C-alpha cells in the first residue's frame, strides 16, 4: 500500500497526534483524496520521519494519529556535481537526487555550460524548491543541499581528500568495477560529477584527473545528461548503500 508523505510545517508531534491545515490539508483532501484510516508519513526535510494514519479529514483540516518516529535512514554520504544547463533537465536530476538521498547537488560552471551569472542563480532558486517538493515522492526524508553555482576549478580545490571521486565519461571503466576497487577500505563519502550538455572540455577532464577523479561509464550507450546523471546516482546508491 502506498504511504502518503507530508512535509511537517509545524512542531513535531509530541503525543502521536497532529492537526494539519493549509497546503498539506489541500494536498490530502484535493490532490490525493484520502480517507480516514490511510497510512501517512511525515518528514521534516532534515531526516526525521513519523508514521501514523489519517484519523479524520474535514473541510479545513485533517487529524493524524498514532504518529511514531521512525529510525533515520542511514546512507553513505553522496555528493553530485553536474554541469549547469537548461532548467528542466536539471530539475529532473534534482528530483531523483532527493529521492536517492544525495546530500549535496553542486551546479558547475563549465566551458560548455548553457547558463551563467544571474541566469544560473535563477536556476538554483528553482532547484531548491524542486528538492523540497520531491521528498513527497520518496527518499530518506531529507532534502539535498543545493549549492550556488561554482566554477569547476574552484570546486576541485574544495573537495575532501578522503572521498572517492568519480567522473562520468563514456570512455571510462565500468562503474561497478570502479566502486569495487574502492571498497577496502571504504571511503567516507562518494563524489560523482557529470558534465553539461556537450560534455567536459579536454582541459576540464585533465583538471578532474589532477584532483583524483576516476573516469567511469554507466553504459556503452550515449545518454542525455539527465538520463546519465540519474542512472549513475541510482546505480551508485545501490552499490554503496
Rosetta blueprint (number, residue, H / E / L):
1 X L
2 X L
3 X L
4 X E
5 X E
6 X E
7 X E
8 X L
9 X L
10 X L
11 X L
12 X L
13 X L
14 X L
15 X L
16 X L
17 X L
18 X E
19 X E
20 X E
21 X E
22 X H
23 X H
24 X H
25 X H
26 X H
27 X H
28 X H
29 X H
30 X H
31 X H
32 X L
33 X L
34 X L
35 X L
36 X L
37 X L
38 X L
39 X E
40 X E
41 X E
42 X E
43 X E
44 X L
45 X E
46 X E
47 X L
48 X L
49 X E
50 X E
51 X E
52 X E
53 X E
54 X E
55 X E
56 X E
57 X E
58 X L
59 X L
60 X L
61 X E
62 X E
63 X E
64 X E
65 X E
66 X E
67 X E
68 X E
69 X E
70 X L
71 X L
72 X L
73 X L
74 X L
75 X L
76 X L
77 X E
78 X E
79 X E
80 X E
81 X E
82 X E
83 X E
84 X L
85 X L
86 X L
87 X H
88 X H
89 X H
90 X H
91 X H
92 X H
93 X H
94 X H
95 X H
96 X H
97 X H
98 X H
99 X H
100 X L
101 X L
102 X L
103 X L
104 X E
105 X E
106 X E
107 X E
108 X E
109 X E
110 X L
111 X L
112 X L
113 X L
114 X L
115 X L
116 X L
117 X H
118 X H
119 X H
120 X H
121 X H
122 X H
123 X H
124 X H
125 X H
126 X H
127 X H
128 X H
129 X H
130 X H
131 X H
132 X H
133 X H
134 X H
135 X L
136 X L
137 X L
138 X L
139 X L
140 X L
141 X L
142 X E
143 X L
144 X L
145 X E
146 X E
147 X L
148 X L
149 X L
150 X E
151 X E
152 X H
153 X H
154 X H
155 X H
156 X H
157 X H
158 X L
159 X L
160 X L
161 X L
162 X L
163 X L
164 X E
165 X E
166 X E
167 X E
168 X E
169 X E
170 X E
171 X E
172 X E
173 X E
174 X E
175 X H
176 X H
177 X H
178 X H
179 X H
180 X H
181 X H
182 X L
183 X E
184 X L
185 X L
186 X E
187 X L
188 X L
189 X E
190 X E
191 X E
192 X E
193 X E
194 X E
195 X L
196 X L
197 X L
198 X L
199 X L
200 X L
201 X L
202 X H
203 X H
204 X H
205 X H
206 X H
207 X H
208 X H
209 X H
210 X H
211 X L
212 X L
213 X L
214 X E
215 X E
216 X E
217 X E
218 X L
219 X L
220 X L
221 X L
222 X L
223 X L
224 X L
225 X H
226 X H
227 X H
228 X H
229 X H
230 X H
231 X H
232 X H
233 X H
234 X H
235 X H
236 X H
237 X H
238 X H
239 X H
240 X H
241 X L
